[in-house]
């Protein structure tokens, strides 16, 4: 079952009463730093200072940003701001981990704990490249995927 595309941030005026049932949920405005996406040439934006929270938003078919670089000890918070349930599952050796917390560093969150409006935070303690996927909307390497690069 596929999900609809992410709704536009701007909804056209209808001239009548708003249809609340089809309106997107109110935007969650992070009160902390949202990481800048990678430049796409293999060099990521400078990581925020160690310990400064980085936020990744889970929309209905994408993570935004889908690639972040952080220093060891930096908390990364995943916010489900979409209309659908999601999960954040580590990818290990090109395959999704069997369940959250079974991958390196024991991280990830299951769909039942990451419904719209939920947040999940993990502090990465070891340098490395941590790939992840929402297994509801993708598979390792395709679909709703992302990467956290942790520098020393």
C-alpha positions in Angstrom: 0.0 0.0 0.0 1.5 3.3 -1.1 1.0 6.6 0.6 0.1 9.8 -1.0 2.7 12.4 -1.9 3.6 14.9 0.8 1.1 17.7 0.8 2.1 21.1 -0.4 3.0 23.6 2.3 0.5 26.0 0.8 -3.1 25.0 0.5 -5.4 27.0 -1.8 -8.2 29.0 -0.4 -11.5 27.2 -0.8 -13.8 30.2 -0.2 -16.0 28.2 2.2 -15.5 26.4 5.5 -12.3 24.5 5.8 -12.5 20.7 5.5 -10.6 19.8 8.6 -10.6 16.0 7.8 -8.3 16.5 4.8 -6.2 19.3 6.2 -2.6 18.4 7.1 -1.7 18.3 10.7 -0.3 21.6 12.1 3.4 22.0 11.3 5.7 21.1 14.2 8.2 23.9 14.5 11.4 22.6 16.0 12.9 24.8 18.7 16.3 23.5 18.0 18.7 23.2 15.1 17.5 21.4 11.9 20.5 20.0 10.2 21.4 21.2 6.7 21.4 18.6 4.0 24.5 17.3 2.4 25.8 19.3 -0.6 25.4 16.2 -2.8 29.1 16.1 -3.7 30.2 13.9 -0.9 31.0 16.7 1.4 28.4 17.4 4.1 27.7 20.7 5.7 29.8 21.5 8.8 28.3 19.6 11.8 26.7 21.6 14.6 28.7 21.8 17.8 28.8 18.6 19.9 25.7 18.3 22.0 23.5 20.7 20.0 20.3 18.8 19.0 19.9 18.0 15.3 16.3 17.4 14.0 15.3 15.1 11.1 11.7 15.3 10.1 9.8 12.2 8.8 7.3 13.3 6.3 5.0 10.9 4.4 7.5 9.7 1.9 10.8 11.3 2.8 13.1 12.2 5.7 14.1 15.9 5.6 17.0 16.3 5.5 17.9 12.8 4.4 21.6 13.2 5.2 23.1 14.9 8.2 26.6 15.1 9.7 27.0 15.3 13.4 29.9 15.1 15.9 30.1 12.2 18.4 27.8 12.8 21.3 25.3 14.9 19.4 21.6 14.0 19.9 19.6 13.4 16.7 15.9 13.7 17.1 13.5 12.2 14.5 10.1 13.9 14.4 7.1 12.3 12.7 5.5 15.3 11.1 3.7 13.3 8.4 0.2 11.9 8.3 1.3 8.3 8.4 3.1 5.9 10.8 6.8 5.5 10.2 9.7 3.6 11.6 13.4 4.3 11.7 15.3 1.1 11.1 19.1 0.8 10.9 20.6 -0.6 7.7 23.5 -3.0 8.4 25.6 -4.3 5.5 23.0 -3.2 3.0 20.1 -4.9 4.8 17.5 -3.6 7.2 18.0 -4.7 10.8 15.4 -7.1 11.9 14.0 -4.6 14.4 15.0 -1.3 15.9 17.8 -1.4 18.5 19.4 -4.5 16.9 21.7 -2.5 14.6 25.0 -0.9 15.6 24.8 1.2 18.8 21.3 -0.2 19.4 19.2 2.5 17.8 16.0 2.9 15.9 12.3 3.1 16.6 9.4 0.8 15.6 6.2 2.1 13.9 4.0 1.6 16.9 6.3 4.0 18.8 6.5 6.6 15.9 3.0 7.6 14.9 2.3 11.1 13.7 3.4 13.6 16.3 5.9 11.3 18.0 9.6 11.9 18.4 12.6 9.6 18.9 16.0 10.8 19.9 19.3 8.9 19.8 22.9 10.1 20.8 25.5 8.5 18.5 28.5 7.6 20.5 30.8 6.2 17.8 32.0 7.7 14.5 30.7 6.1 11.4 28.0 6.2 8.7 24.6 5.2 10.0 22.1 4.4 7.2 18.4 4.0 8.0 15.1 3.3 6.3 11.4 3.6 7.0 10.5 0.0 6.1 6.8 1.0 5.6 7.9 3.3 2.8 11.1 1.9 1.5 13.8 -0.8 1.6 17.5 -0.5 2.2 18.9 1.9 -0.4 15.5 2.8 -2.0 12.5 4.9 -1.0 12.3 6.6 2.4 16.0 6.4 3.4 18.5 8.5 5.2 22.1 8.7 6.6 23.6 10.1 9.7 27.4 10.6 9.4 29.1 10.8 12.8 32.5 12.5 13.0 35.0 12.2 15.8 
